[in-house]
Amino acid sequence: MGALVWLLIPLVAAVGAGLWGSWANRTRRTRGDGPELDGYARFRAAMERPHPGT
């Protein structure tokens, strides 16, 4: 009976590792490039404005 308990330890660890691996590798919703492109457009607009001191 003791040998079965020792065999259950790696089995439980393997199942736990499989569950954690599938959770860690799940597909996440991507934001896309929208916010980054909006920020870049604001940066370009700010750079193209004339400097107030000139």
URPEPE-V949906 format. One record per residue. N is the residue number from 1. RES is the residue in one letter. SS is DSSP state (H for helix, E for strand, - for the rest). PHI is phi in radians with two decimals (none if undefined). PSI is psi in whole degrees, -180 to 180 (999 if undefined). Layout:
N/RES/SS/PHI/PSI
N/RES/SS/PHI/PSI
This chain:
1/M/-/none/-36
2/G/H/-1.13/-33
3/A/H/-1.16/-35
4/L/H/-1.16/-37
5/V/H/-1.13/-42
6/W/H/-1.15/-29
7/L/H/-1.36/-25
8/L/H/-1.26/-29
9/I/H/-1.05/-52
10/P/H/-1.16/-32
11/L/H/-1.14/-46
12/V/H/-1.13/-39
13/A/H/-1.12/-40
14/A/H/-1.17/-41
15/V/H/-1.15/-42
16/G/H/-1.09/-41
17/A/H/-1.15/-39
18/G/H/-1.14/-43
19/L/H/-1.14/-44
20/W/H/-1.13/-41
21/G/H/-1.11/-41
22/S/H/-1.22/-34
23/W/H/-1.21/-41
24/A/H/-1.23/-27
25/N/-/-1.75/14
26/R/-/-1.16/156
27/T/-/-1.40/130
28/R/-/-1.82/152
29/R/-/-1.23/125
30/T/-/-1.57/147
31/R/-/-1.39/-28
32/G/-/1.52/-171
33/D/-/-1.70/4
34/G/H/-0.98/-58
35/P/H/-1.09/-37
36/E/H/-1.18/-41
37/L/H/-1.21/-35
38/D/H/-1.11/-43
39/G/H/-1.12/-39
40/Y/H/-1.16/-38
41/A/H/-1.13/-39
42/R/H/-1.15/-39
43/F/H/-1.11/-46
44/R/H/-1.09/-41
45/A/H/-1.11/-39
46/A/H/-1.18/-36
47/M/H/-1.26/-29
48/E/H/-1.45/-15
49/R/-/-1.22/143
50/P/-/-1.18/147
51/H/-/-1.22/134
52/P/-/-1.11/-24
53/G/-/-1.45/-12
54/T/-/-1.82/999
